[in-house]
């Protein structure tokens, strides 16, 4: 099919569309993240069960086991409920913890993959001795 343009010739002029250049995401400069040491695989140690956990907490604190056990069990229940609800926890001196993945495995049980960022050395260790001495009322 031919048509005459304004000059009278039988040529057809096509409007060409020039596509915008495609930017390859691999070509974009991305700032490098600073990693002090790469993640390493940690060998699995022995499992710490609740009874031993309570015994260690009682040794560390100045409280009797009969008083500590219900408080620790309540704290563990609150931790579990918060993680199951997908809440992020900031619990010094342990650190910040959040759920990365969650998988329902049936009968109300779930597998949670957690990310725990530990605190810096000495961070979140509570008030110093000098602070305690200055707050006597």
URNORJO-V452556 format. One record per residue. N is the residue number from 1. SS is DSSP state (hx for helix, st for strand, lp for the rest). BURIAL is + if it has 9 or more other C-alpha atoms within 8 Angstrom, else -. D_CENTER is the distance of its C-alpha to the mean C-alpha in Angstrom with 2 decimals. Layout:
((N;SS;BURIAL;D_CENTER) (N;SS;BURIAL;D_CENTER))
This chain:
((1;lp;-;64.62) (2;lp;-;65.81) (3;lp;-;66.41) (4;lp;+;68.24) (5;lp;+;66.35) (6;lp;-;68.03) (7;lp;-;69.84) (8;lp;-;71.48) (9;lp;-;69.99) (10;lp;-;68.68) (11;lp;-;65.23) (12;lp;-;61.99) (13;lp;-;59.28) (14;lp;-;55.73) (15;lp;-;52.98) (16;lp;-;50.26) (17;lp;-;46.69) (18;lp;-;44.78) (19;lp;-;41.11) (20;lp;-;38.53) (21;lp;-;36.99) (22;lp;-;33.85) (23;lp;-;31.04) (24;lp;-;29.28) (25;lp;-;25.52) (26;lp;-;25.89) (27;lp;-;28.53) (28;lp;-;26.47) (29;lp;-;25.62) (30;lp;-;21.90) (31;lp;-;21.11) (32;lp;-;19.84) (33;lp;-;16.63) (34;lp;-;17.47) (35;lp;-;16.29) (36;lp;-;18.13) (37;lp;-;18.06) (38;lp;-;16.82) (39;lp;-;14.70) (40;lp;-;17.28) (41;lp;-;17.85) (42;lp;-;18.35) (43;lp;-;21.33) (44;lp;-;20.90) (45;lp;-;22.75) (46;lp;-;24.54) (47;lp;-;23.02) (48;lp;-;23.02) (49;lp;-;24.60) (50;hx;-;24.76) (51;hx;-;28.30) (52;hx;-;27.53) (53;hx;+;24.41) (54;hx;+;26.72) (55;hx;+;29.41) (56;hx;-;27.22) (57;hx;+;26.09) (58;hx;+;29.79) (59;hx;-;30.86) (60;hx;-;28.51) (61;lp;-;29.43) (62;lp;-;32.90) (63;lp;-;32.99) (64;lp;-;34.80) (65;hx;+;33.14) (66;hx;-;34.64) (67;hx;-;32.95) (68;hx;+;29.57) (69;hx;+;29.14) (70;hx;-;28.99) (71;hx;-;26.62) (72;hx;+;24.17) (73;hx;-;24.49) (74;hx;-;23.89) (75;hx;-;20.73) (76;hx;-;19.43) (77;hx;-;20.47) (78;hx;-;18.67) (79;hx;-;15.35) (80;hx;-;16.04) (81;hx;-;17.08) (82;hx;+;14.12) (83;hx;+;11.66) (84;hx;-;14.31) (85;lp;-;14.49) (86;lp;-;10.88) (87;lp;+;10.61) (88;lp;+;7.88) (89;st;+;9.60) (90;st;-;10.81) (91;st;-;13.34) (92;lp;+;15.28) (93;lp;+;16.40) (94;lp;-;13.69) (95;st;+;10.76) (96;st;+;7.59) (97;st;+;6.01) (98;st;+;4.52) (99;st;+;6.35) (100;st;-;6.03) (101;st;-;9.84) (102;st;+;12.69) (103;st;-;16.29) (104;st;-;19.38) (105;st;-;21.81) (106;st;-;24.65) (107;lp;-;26.40) (108;lp;-;23.47) (109;st;-;21.30) (110;st;+;17.81) (111;st;-;15.60) (112;st;+;11.90) (113;st;-;9.55) (114;st;+;6.83) (115;st;-;4.33) (116;st;-;6.34) (117;st;-;7.33) (118;lp;-;10.98) (119;lp;+;13.48) (120;lp;-;16.25) (121;lp;-;19.48) (122;lp;-;21.31) (123;lp;+;18.74) (124;lp;-;18.56) (125;lp;-;21.53) (126;lp;-;23.45) (127;lp;-;26.72) (128;lp;-;29.01) (129;hx;-;32.44) (130;hx;-;34.21) (131;hx;-;32.27) (132;hx;+;33.34) (133;hx;-;36.93) (134;hx;-;37.05) (135;lp;-;35.92) (136;lp;-;38.80) (137;lp;-;40.51))
